[in-house]
Amino acid sequence: MNAFSAFFYVFSAILVFAALRVITARNPVHAALYLVLAFCSASALWMLLEAEFLAISLVLVYVGAVMVLFLFVVMMVDINMDKIRAGFWKSLPVAAVVGSLIAFQMSVILLRGFWDPQASVPAQAGNNTLELGKLLYTSYLFPFEVAALILLVAMVAAIALTLRKRKDTKGQIPSQQVRVKRGDRVRLVSMKADLERKQTKAGQ
């Protein structure tokens, strides 16, 4: 076994372990940190495959920006883990079927190269960034736009979760403050004088 294979198996084992801990960790903050570890391991695998642009993008974009934002959202949102775990066993059969289907599709795609003896190894591009840009904005323009739209929806949903109304917070409504009139600020109430109490105090 050479050094390349050794590093590949080490980073792959770390990636699988981190991915399992993401879905099994009880604390959502710990799950997010394990996801950061999974991204770093995947970035190392990209480096071994000489895809430097993808490796650096994975670290800068996902680890440096998306996961930091996700950590802040998880810590700011008051998540009730008891309610989340309450429907675990009810949703387990559907989740198992969907997960098995995804795992089967990924296995077919990854192992297809081993089954096909005539599969040719693509030539290495001189500039990975240039070739990736050509593919993204020509052949895969529509999936690229769909992915951008999904990320936008996820960002809006995260902001909406953090800005939900709470019972223990007080806020001001400027539109109602502007419409307030003079008579609404001070109210004059006429009350009958309590003469007996005044006379009692004066006699004391």
C-alpha positions in Angstrom: 0.0 0.0 0.0 1.4 3.4 -1.0 1.0 6.7 0.7 -1.8 7.8 -1.6 -3.9 4.7 -0.7 -3.1 5.1 3.0 -4.2 8.8 3.1 -7.4 7.9 1.1 -8.5 5.2 3.6 -7.7 7.4 6.6 -9.7 10.4 5.3 -12.5 8.1 4.1 -12.8 6.5 7.5 -12.9 9.9 9.2 -15.6 11.1 6.7 -17.8 8.0 7.3 -17.4 8.4 11.1 -18.3 12.1 11.0 -21.3 11.5 8.7 -22.6 8.9 11.1 -22.2 11.2 14.0 -24.0 14.0 12.2 -27.2 11.9 12.2 -26.7 10.2 15.6 -25.5 13.1 17.8 -28.1 14.2 20.3 -26.9 17.8 20.5 -27.5 19.8 17.3 -24.3 21.9 17.9 -22.2 18.7 18.1 -23.9 17.5 14.9 -22.9 20.7 13.2 -19.3 20.4 14.3 -19.2 16.8 13.1 -20.5 18.1 9.7 -17.6 20.6 9.7 -15.2 17.6 10.2 -16.9 15.7 7.4 -16.5 18.7 5.0 -12.8 18.9 5.9 -12.3 15.2 5.3 -14.1 15.5 1.9 -11.8 18.4 1.0 -8.8 16.3 1.8 -10.1 13.7 -0.6 -10.6 16.3 -3.3 -7.0 17.3 -2.8 -5.9 13.7 -3.2 -7.8 13.6 -6.5 -6.0 16.8 -7.6 -9.2 18.9 -7.7 -7.7 21.8 -5.8 -10.4 24.3 -6.7 -13.2 22.1 -5.4 -11.2 21.4 -2.2 -10.6 25.0 -1.4 -14.1 26.0 -2.3 -15.5 23.3 0.0 -13.5 24.7 2.9 -14.0 28.4 2.2 -17.7 28.3 1.3 -19.2 25.5 3.3 -16.9 25.4 6.4 -16.0 29.1 6.5 -19.4 30.6 5.7 -22.4 28.2 5.5 -21.5 26.1 8.6 -20.7 29.2 10.7 -24.1 30.6 9.8 -25.7 27.3 10.5 -24.0 27.1 14.0 -25.3 30.6 14.8 -28.8 29.6 13.7 -28.8 26.4 15.7 -27.6 28.3 18.8 -30.1 31.1 18.4 -33.2 29.0 17.6 -34.7 27.4 20.7 -35.0 23.8 19.4 -37.1 21.4 21.5 -35.3 18.1 21.0 -38.0 16.2 22.8 -40.5 17.1 20.2 -38.1 16.2 17.4 -37.3 12.8 18.9 -41.0 12.1 19.5 -41.6 11.4 15.8 -38.4 9.4 15.2 -39.8 5.9 15.2 -42.9 7.0 13.3 -40.8 8.4 10.4 -38.1 5.6 10.5 -39.6 3.3 7.9 -40.0 6.0 5.3 -36.5 7.4 6.1 -35.0 3.9 5.8 -36.6 3.3 2.4 -35.4 6.7 1.1 -32.0 6.3 2.5 -31.6 2.8 1.1 -32.7 4.1 -2.3 -30.1 6.9 -2.2 -27.4 4.5 -1.1 -28.2 2.1 -3.9 -28.1 4.9 -6.5 -24.8 6.2 -5.2 -23.3 2.6 -5.2 -24.4 2.1 -8.8 -22.8 5.4 -9.9 -19.5 4.8 -8.0 -19.1 1.1 -8.9 -20.1 1.5 -12.6 -16.5 2.4 -13.4 -15.3 -0.9 -11.9 -17.9 -2.9 -13.7 -17.1 -1.4 -17.1 -13.7 -2.7 -18.3 -13.7 -0.4 -21.3 -14.2 2.8 -19.2 -11.5 5.3 -20.2 -9.9 7.6 -17.7 -10.6 11.2 -18.7 -7.6 13.4 -19.5 -6.5 15.7 -16.8 -7.3 19.3 -17.6 -4.5 21.9 -17.5 -6.7 24.4 -15.6 -9.3 22.9 -13.3 -11.0 26.2 -12.6 -11.4 27.0 -16.3 -12.8 23.6 -17.2 -15.2 23.6 -14.2 -16.4 27.1 -15.2 -17.1 26.0 -18.7 -19.1 23.0 -17.6 -21.1 24.9 -15.0 -22.1 27.7 -17.3 -22.7 25.6 -20.5 -23.8 22.0 -19.9 -24.9 22.3 -16.3 -26.4 25.9 -16.3 -29.9 24.8 -15.3 -28.9 22.6 -12.4 -26.5 25.3 -11.2 -29.4 27.8 -11.1 -31.7 25.3 -9.3 -29.0 24.8 -6.7 -28.7 28.6 -6.2 -32.4 28.9 -5.8 -32.5 26.1 -3.2 -29.7 27.8 -1.2 -31.7 31.1 -1.4 -34.8 29.4 0.0 -32.7 27.7 2.8 -31.3 31.1 3.7 -34.7 32.8 3.8 -36.0 29.9 6.0 -33.2 30.3 8.4 -33.8 34.0 8.8 -37.5 33.4 9.2 -36.8 30.9 12.0 -34.7 33.4 13.9 -37.1 36.3 13.5 -40.2 34.5 14.9 -42.3 36.3 17.5 -41.7 35.4 21.1 -44.0 36.0 24.1 -41.2 37.4 26.3 -40.0 40.1 23.9 -41.5 43.5 23.4 -41.3 45.6 20.2 -42.5 48.8 18.8 -44.7 49.4 15.8 -43.7 52.7 14.1 -46.8 52.8 11.9 -49.1 52.8 14.9 -46.9 55.3 16.7 -47.2 57.8 13.9 -51.0 57.6 13.8 -51.3 58.4 17.5 -53.3 61.6 18.2 -53.1 64.1 21.1 -56.2 62.7 22.7 -54.8 59.2 22.7 -51.7 60.2 24.8 -53.5 61.7 27.9 -56.9 60.7 29.2 -58.7 62.9 31.7 -60.9 61.0 34.1 -63.4 62.9 36.3 -63.9 61.3 39.7 -66.1 62.3 42.7 -64.2 63.8 45.6 -64.1 61.6 48.7 -64.9 64.3 51.3 -65.2 61.9 54.3 -61.6 60.7 53.8 -60.3 64.3 53.5 -62.1 65.4 56.7 -60.7 62.3 58.6 -57.2 63.2 57.5 -57.7 66.8 58.5 -59.0 65.9 61.9 -55.9 63.7 62.6 
